[in-house]
Structure formats: structure tokens, C-alpha cells
Amino acid sequence: MQLSVLILNYKVPYYLMHCLSSVTAATKDLEAEIIVVDNNSEDQSSAWVKEYFPQVILVENKVNSGFSKGNNLGFEHVKGKYVCLLNPDTYVGNHTFKNVYAFAETKQDVGAIGVKLIDGCGNFLPESKRNLPTPKVALEKIFQINKNYYSALSENITGKVDVLVGAFMWMHRERYEEIGKLDEDYFMYGEDIDLSYKFLKAGYQNYYLGSESIIHYKGESTTRDKVYRQRFYGAMQIFYEKHFNKGKAVQFLVQQGLKLASLKDALIKKSNNEQVQKEYVSCLLVTNKTSALKERLEEILHHQFNCISVKEVLKETISDSYIVFDAEYIAADDIKMVMEKQKNKRNCFRIKPRNFNFILGSDQSTSKGEVKDL
């Protein structure tokens, strides 16, 4: 078997269905398996996987054991030469896995491979490629001294980087086992940094593929609240204690810096919560066929929709619009292309997954998105 896609889910059933719809399409030309570990969501996630994706290997965890333990539990079922850790709040392109597989086969020194992540507004997520967050680099980021936290590699270029993001992390199965898999001392956050660093220390290289992109709605599984901040900055403390134990003075400085970063994050979260709903000058349905979806959207959202093709929407400059993609007829690669073309123009993007009657999307990478049943 060429590939095992491993998805850890926690309480995001709609986004999981959206993700699985894209993963199923993207693996059709590969000998692949899809494994979903549900971390005791206590919602319809598991039932929907069984109903809509019976070919998926479903592992139902009885507790929420966190990111590392949950993924390692799923890894017990992996049979592929490669394994790709994938977040449930992602949407992959039609050829993503095929192209990453082809790249991996050309490299003898691969540790992990990552791709370009964009958010629900079409904007690049810089955490897709990072430098190793040494205490010095981390403190410089906290105090905004320079931008060494993120890799200087251009977002559309392929090259070697230090750290990749756990939302999409492609690895050789045997090498993943060799370095000890995900460290279960981390409950959530920090484990992707730790894993990336372990690959580097073992003599492997981590690669970023700027030619391949996926959507990461970001934050759907976790509310960015006090518990989030405690886990995130606590995870960074664990990372520094494991890999950069350089004396009490440095430890104290890092601890104080992480506390300051947590406070700053809380203030940003409060500011984001104060944003208001905006009005749109037009509503567009991107589709290649006339369907009942237009009428249903107008009924649910109380706005008139105009149908437009991918070719047409790529030719125009569109702003202040509510844009719905009909994934029954529009490929994931075309959806991403339109989002990146029409980003930063005050547009709102929503996708109707194939074979499902809902739309979803996200207008901020720091808060939960929107799901509307149709």
C-alpha cells in the first residue's frame, strides 16, 4: 500500500465530512487507506463516518486522549509506505496526495513533507513553514524584534525547512517509527515542532512544497480560550525543557516570555470577538450546472444568487461578495484557485461538499467558522 491518511477528529462532524469528501477524491489514483480516529467526540461524527464513508477505517477512542496519543492509536492500523497526518478541518486538492507522493519518491533523505496552507479566506498561513523556535527565536517573535520565527522561503517555492505544521504532515512510515512517533508528553500543540526537530536530529530533511496547497480552516477543533492558551504555551515549555535546557536564567526568561505571549493572545482574541457581521453587495454560486441549489440558497439566506462559472469568476475582480462553491461540479483545485484569486477583497467563501446538504467556511483563522444546513 502506498499511503495511509490518518485523521484525528474531535467534535467537528461537518468539517470531517467536508475533509473526507476531498480526501476520497484525492486518493482515487493511489493505493491508499483512510483512517479516522474519533477522540470521544460524543456527537454524530462516528455515525456519519459509518454512514457516508463505510470504506474508512474508524477507530473510536473512549476518551479524548489528545493529539499525540490519538494519532499514535490510529498509527497502529497504518499499512501504507507513507503516512499523512491530516486535520479534519482541512480540504485537500484533487492531486495533492499524488503530487506529494511523486515528490517523496525522488528524495532519499525525507523526514517530513508539508504543503502550503491557506485559510478560509484564501490567505497564506505562515506556520506552514517555520524555523526552529529556539529560545532566542521565540523571544524575538514574542517581542516582535524580527521575523525569524517563520522560514524566509517563498510561500510558492519548494525547499528545505526546519519545522512543518501538524495539520498536514507527510512521513515515511518506517522513519516515523524510527524517531519514536509523536511524543505523548504533549496533549495538544507543540508536537509537530517536536516531531520536525526529531527528524532533523536523526539526519533527515523536512521539505515544504509551495506548489501544493490545501485549505486549513484552523481552530475548528479547539476554541482559542484560556484552556487553549494554557495548553499551547505549556507545550512550548515542554519543548524547551526537552531540547533546550540551557540553565535557570534562560528557563526563567522563556517562562516569562511565554506568559507575556499568552496575555497578548488573550487580548487579540477579545478584539476578534468584537467584530460584527457585514453586508454583501452580491451573492454568487460558482457552478457549472444549473441546479436546485440556487433556489435553496436563496430560500435559506434570503438573498438573490447569480450563477457563475469558474472561468468567469477567474476573469473578474470580485469584492464584497458572498461566494458559494458547489463541489458537486467544481473541483477542489478550482475552488482553491478562485479563493486565492479573489482574496483580500472583503469576500466571504463557502463550500457545499459533494453529496451533502450544508455549506461551511471560515472568515477568521482565529475563531470558529460557519456551518449552515440546507
C-alpha positions as CSV (number, residue, x, y, z in Angstrom):
1,M,0.0,0.0,0.0
2,Q,1.3,3.4,-1.0
3,L,-0.4,5.8,1.5
4,S,-2.3,5.9,4.8
5,V,-4.1,9.1,5.5
6,L,-4.6,9.5,9.3
7,I,-7.2,12.0,10.5
8,L,-7.8,12.7,14.2
9,N,-11.3,14.1,14.8
10,Y,-12.8,15.9,17.8
11,K,-16.2,17.4,17.6
12,V,-16.2,18.7,14.1
13,P,-18.6,16.4,12.2
14,Y,-19.4,18.8,9.4
15,Y,-15.8,19.7,8.7
16,L,-14.8,16.0,8.9
17,M,-17.4,15.1,6.2
18,H,-16.0,18.0,4.1
19,C,-12.5,16.8,4.6
20,L,-13.3,13.1,3.9
21,S,-15.1,14.1,0.7
22,S,-11.9,15.8,-0.6
23,V,-9.6,13.0,0.7
24,T,-11.7,10.3,-1.0
25,A,-11.4,12.1,-4.4
26,A,-7.7,12.8,-3.9
27,T,-6.7,9.2,-3.2
28,K,-8.6,7.5,-6.0
29,D,-5.5,7.2,-8.2
30,L,-3.4,5.8,-5.3
31,E,-3.3,2.5,-3.4
32,A,-4.4,4.2,-0.2
33,E,-6.4,3.8,3.0
34,I,-8.1,6.4,5.1
35,I,-8.1,6.1,8.9
36,V,-10.2,8.3,11.2
37,V,-9.6,8.3,15.0
38,D,-12.5,9.9,16.8
39,N,-11.3,11.2,20.2
40,N,-14.6,10.6,22.0
41,S,-16.5,13.4,20.3
42,E,-19.8,12.4,21.7
43,D,-21.6,13.8,18.6
44,Q,-22.6,12.5,15.2
45,S,-19.0,12.2,13.9
46,S,-18.6,8.4,14.1
47,A,-22.1,7.7,12.9
48,W,-21.6,9.9,9.9
49,V,-18.3,8.2,9.0
50,K,-20.0,4.8,9.2
51,E,-23.0,6.0,7.1
52,Y,-21.3,8.1,4.4
53,F,-17.8,6.7,4.2
54,P,-18.0,3.0,5.1
55,Q,-14.7,2.3,3.4
56,V,-12.9,4.4,6.1
57,I,-11.2,2.6,9.0
58,L,-12.8,4.1,12.0
59,V,-11.1,4.0,15.4
60,E,-13.5,5.1,18.2
61,N,-11.4,6.3,21.2
62,K,-13.2,6.1,24.5
63,V,-11.5,9.2,25.9
64,N,-10.2,12.4,24.5
65,S,-6.5,11.4,24.7
66,G,-5.1,14.4,22.9
67,F,-3.3,14.8,19.5
68,S,-0.3,12.7,20.1
69,K,-1.9,9.7,21.8
70,G,-4.9,9.8,19.4
71,N,-2.7,9.8,16.3
72,N,-0.4,7.1,17.7
73,L,-3.5,5.0,18.4
74,G,-4.5,5.3,14.7
75,F,-1.0,4.6,13.6
76,E,-1.4,1.0,14.9
77,H,-3.7,0.4,11.9
78,V,-1.4,2.0,9.3
79,K,-0.2,-0.2,6.4
80,G,1.0,2.4,3.9
81,K,4.6,3.1,2.9
82,Y,3.8,6.7,3.7
83,V,1.5,8.1,6.3
84,C,0.0,11.6,6.2
85,L,-1.3,13.2,9.4
86,L,-4.2,15.4,8.4
87,N,-6.5,17.7,10.4
88,P,-10.3,17.2,10.0
89,D,-10.7,20.9,9.3
90,T,-8.8,20.8,6.0
91,Y,-9.7,20.5,2.4
92,V,-7.2,18.9,0.0
93,G,-6.8,19.3,-3.7
94,N,-7.6,16.7,-6.3
95,H,-3.9,15.9,-6.9
96,T,-2.4,16.8,-3.6
97,F,-1.5,13.3,-2.4
98,K,-0.5,12.1,-5.9
99,N,1.9,15.0,-6.3
100,V,3.4,14.8,-2.8
101,Y,3.9,11.0,-3.3
102,A,5.8,11.7,-6.5
103,F,8.0,14.2,-4.8
104,A,8.7,11.9,-1.8
105,E,9.8,9.1,-4.2
106,T,12.5,11.4,-5.6
107,K,14.1,12.2,-2.2
108,Q,16.2,9.8,-0.2
109,D,16.5,12.0,2.9
110,V,12.9,12.8,3.6
111,G,11.9,13.3,7.2
112,A,8.5,15.1,6.8
113,I,6.8,16.9,3.9
114,G,4.4,19.8,4.3
115,V,2.4,21.9,1.9
116,K,1.1,25.4,1.5
117,L,-1.8,26.0,3.8
118,I,-4.4,28.8,3.1
119,D,-7.2,29.8,5.5
120,G,-10.9,30.1,4.7
121,C,-10.3,33.5,3.2
122,G,-7.6,32.3,0.8
123,N,-4.7,33.8,2.7
124,F,-1.4,32.0,3.2
125,L,-0.8,30.6,6.7
126,P,2.8,31.3,7.6
127,E,3.0,28.5,10.1
128,S,3.1,26.2,7.0
129,K,6.9,26.6,7.2
130,R,8.8,27.7,10.2
131,N,12.3,27.9,11.5
132,L,13.3,26.0,14.6
133,P,11.9,28.0,17.5
134,T,15.0,28.2,19.7
135,P,14.5,30.3,22.9
136,K,16.2,33.2,21.1
137,V,13.9,33.0,18.0
138,A,10.8,32.5,20.2
139,L,11.6,35.5,22.3
140,E,12.3,37.6,19.3
141,K,8.9,36.7,17.9
142,I,7.1,37.5,21.2
143,F,8.8,40.9,21.4
144,Q,8.5,41.5,17.6
145,I,12.2,42.1,17.2
146,N,12.4,40.3,13.9
147,K,10.6,37.7,11.7
148,N,13.0,34.8,12.2
149,Y,10.2,32.6,13.5
150,Y,8.9,31.8,10.0
151,S,11.0,30.5,7.2
152,A,12.2,33.0,4.6
153,L,11.4,30.5,1.8
154,S,8.8,32.0,-0.5
155,E,5.3,30.5,0.0
156,N,5.2,29.2,-3.6
157,I,8.7,27.7,-3.6
158,T,9.7,24.1,-2.7
159,G,12.7,23.7,-0.4
160,K,14.1,22.5,2.9
161,V,12.6,24.0,6.2
162,D,13.1,23.2,9.9
163,V,9.5,22.9,11.1
164,L,6.2,21.9,9.5
165,V,2.7,22.1,10.8
166,G,0.7,19.1,12.1
167,A,-2.4,19.9,10.1
168,F,-0.7,18.2,7.1
169,M,2.4,16.2,7.8
170,W,3.6,13.5,5.3
171,M,6.1,11.0,6.5
172,H,7.8,7.7,5.6
173,R,6.1,5.2,8.0
174,E,9.3,3.4,8.9
175,R,11.2,6.6,9.6
176,Y,8.2,7.9,11.7
177,E,8.6,4.7,13.8
178,E,12.4,5.1,13.9
179,I,12.3,8.5,15.6
180,G,9.7,7.4,18.2
181,K,6.5,8.7,16.6
182,L,4.6,11.6,18.3
183,D,5.7,12.4,21.8
184,E,2.8,11.7,24.1
185,D,4.0,14.2,26.7
186,Y,2.2,16.7,24.6
187,F,-1.6,16.7,24.9
188,M,-2.1,19.2,22.1
189,Y,0.2,21.7,20.3
190,G,4.0,21.6,20.1
191,E,4.1,18.0,19.0
192,D,4.6,19.0,15.3
193,I,7.5,21.1,16.3
194,D,9.0,18.3,18.4
195,L,8.4,15.8,15.6
196,S,10.0,18.0,13.0
197,Y,13.0,18.6,15.2
198,K,13.4,14.8,15.9
199,F,13.6,14.2,12.1
200,L,16.3,16.8,11.8
201,K,18.3,15.4,14.7
202,A,18.1,11.9,13.1
203,G,19.7,13.3,10.0
204,Y,16.7,13.6,7.8
205,Q,15.4,16.7,5.9
206,N,12.0,18.3,6.2
207,Y,10.6,19.7,2.9
208,Y,8.0,22.3,2.2
209,L,6.1,22.1,-1.2
210,G,4.9,25.5,-2.1
211,S,3.4,24.1,-5.4
212,E,0.8,22.2,-3.4
213,S,-1.9,23.9,-1.3
214,I,-4.8,22.9,0.9
215,I,-7.4,24.8,2.9
216,H,-7.0,24.8,6.7
217,Y,-10.0,26.4,8.3
218,K,-7.9,26.4,11.6
219,G,-9.3,26.4,15.1
220,E,-12.4,24.3,14.4
221,S,-11.5,21.6,16.8
222,T,-10.3,24.0,19.5
223,T,-11.7,27.2,21.0
224,R,-8.9,29.8,21.5
225,D,-9.8,30.3,25.1
226,K,-7.9,30.2,28.4
227,V,-7.5,26.4,28.2
228,Y,-6.1,26.7,24.7
229,R,-3.5,29.2,25.8
230,Q,-2.5,27.1,28.8
231,R,-2.1,24.0,26.5
232,F,-0.3,25.8,23.8
233,Y,2.2,27.7,25.9
234,G,2.6,24.8,28.2
235,A,3.5,22.6,25.2
236,M,6.2,25.1,24.2
237,Q,7.6,24.9,27.8
238,I,7.8,21.1,27.5
239,F,9.6,21.5,24.1
240,Y,12.2,23.8,25.6
241,E,12.8,21.7,28.6
242,K,13.3,18.6,26.4
243,H,15.6,20.2,23.8
244,F,17.0,23.5,25.0
245,N,17.7,23.1,28.7
246,K,20.4,25.8,29.0
247,G,20.3,26.9,32.6
248,K,17.9,28.6,35.1
249,A,18.4,32.1,33.7
250,V,17.3,31.1,30.2
251,Q,14.5,29.0,31.5
252,F,13.2,31.9,33.6
253,L,13.3,34.2,30.5
254,V,11.5,31.7,28.4
255,Q,8.8,31.2,31.0
256,Q,8.2,34.9,31.4
257,G,8.1,35.3,27.6
258,L,5.6,32.6,27.2
259,K,3.4,34.2,29.9
260,L,3.6,37.5,28.0
261,A,2.7,35.8,24.8
262,S,-0.3,34.1,26.4
263,L,-1.6,37.5,27.7
264,K,-1.1,39.1,24.3
265,D,-3.0,36.2,22.7
266,A,-5.9,36.7,25.1
267,L,-6.2,40.4,24.2
268,I,-6.2,39.6,20.4
269,K,-8.9,37.0,21.0
270,K,-11.0,39.6,22.8
271,S,-10.6,42.1,19.9
272,N,-11.6,39.4,17.3
273,N,-14.8,38.6,19.2
274,E,-15.9,42.2,18.8
275,Q,-16.2,42.0,15.0
276,V,-19.6,42.5,13.5
277,Q,-21.5,40.8,10.7
278,K,-21.1,42.6,7.3
279,E,-23.4,43.0,4.4
280,Y,-22.6,41.9,0.9
281,V,-23.3,43.6,-2.4
282,S,-23.8,40.4,-4.3
283,C,-24.2,36.7,-3.7
284,L,-22.7,34.2,-6.2
285,L,-23.0,30.5,-6.8
286,V,-19.9,29.1,-8.5
287,T,-21.2,26.1,-10.5
288,N,-21.0,24.6,-14.0
289,K,-24.6,23.4,-14.0
290,T,-28.0,24.8,-13.1
291,S,-29.4,23.1,-10.1
292,A,-31.8,23.4,-7.3
293,L,-29.0,24.6,-5.0
294,K,-29.5,28.2,-6.2
295,E,-33.2,28.3,-5.1
296,R,-32.3,26.6,-1.8
297,L,-29.6,29.1,-1.0
298,E,-32.0,32.0,-1.8
299,E,-34.6,30.5,0.5
300,I,-32.2,29.9,3.4
301,L,-30.1,33.0,3.2
302,H,-32.8,35.4,1.9
303,H,-30.6,36.8,-0.9
304,Q,-30.7,36.5,-4.6
305,F,-27.9,34.4,-6.1
306,N,-26.3,34.7,-9.5
307,C,-24.7,31.6,-11.0
308,I,-21.2,32.0,-12.4
309,S,-18.6,29.5,-13.8
310,V,-15.1,29.1,-12.6
311,K,-13.8,30.5,-15.9
312,E,-15.9,33.6,-15.4
313,V,-15.0,34.2,-11.8
314,L,-11.3,33.9,-12.5
315,K,-11.6,36.6,-15.2
316,E,-13.3,39.1,-13.0
317,T,-12.3,41.1,-9.9
318,I,-14.9,40.5,-7.3
319,S,-15.3,42.2,-4.0
320,D,-17.8,42.4,-1.1
321,S,-19.5,39.2,-2.2
322,Y,-20.8,36.1,-0.6
323,I,-19.4,33.3,-2.8
324,V,-20.7,29.7,-2.6
325,F,-18.9,26.9,-4.4
326,D,-20.9,23.8,-5.5
327,A,-18.4,21.0,-5.0
328,E,-20.8,18.6,-6.8
329,Y,-19.5,20.1,-10.0
330,I,-16.4,22.3,-9.1
331,A,-13.1,20.6,-8.3
332,A,-11.2,21.3,-5.1
333,D,-8.3,22.7,-7.1
334,D,-10.5,25.2,-8.9
335,I,-12.1,26.2,-5.6
336,K,-8.7,27.0,-4.1
337,M,-7.6,28.8,-7.2
338,V,-10.7,31.1,-7.1
339,M,-10.2,31.8,-3.3
340,E,-6.6,32.8,-3.8
341,K,-7.5,35.0,-6.8
342,Q,-10.3,36.8,-5.0
343,K,-8.8,37.0,-1.6
344,N,-8.4,40.3,0.4
345,K,-11.4,41.9,-1.4
346,R,-13.8,41.6,1.6
347,N,-15.4,38.4,0.1
348,C,-16.9,35.5,2.1
349,F,-16.3,32.0,0.8
350,R,-18.5,28.9,1.5
351,I,-18.4,25.4,0.1
352,K,-21.1,22.9,-0.4
353,P,-19.4,19.5,-0.2
354,R,-20.3,16.8,-2.7
355,N,-23.3,14.6,-1.6
356,F,-24.0,16.8,1.5
357,N,-26.7,19.4,2.1
358,F,-24.8,22.1,4.0
359,I,-22.3,24.8,3.4
360,L,-19.4,25.8,5.5
361,G,-16.5,28.2,5.7
362,S,-14.5,30.5,7.9
363,D,-13.9,34.2,7.8
364,Q,-11.2,34.3,10.5
365,S,-8.3,32.0,11.3
366,T,-8.6,32.7,15.0
367,S,-12.2,31.7,15.6
368,K,-14.7,29.0,14.6
369,G,-16.3,29.1,11.2
370,E,-19.9,28.9,10.0
371,V,-22.0,25.9,9.0
372,K,-25.5,26.2,7.5
373,D,-27.7,23.3,6.8
374,L,-29.6,23.4,3.6
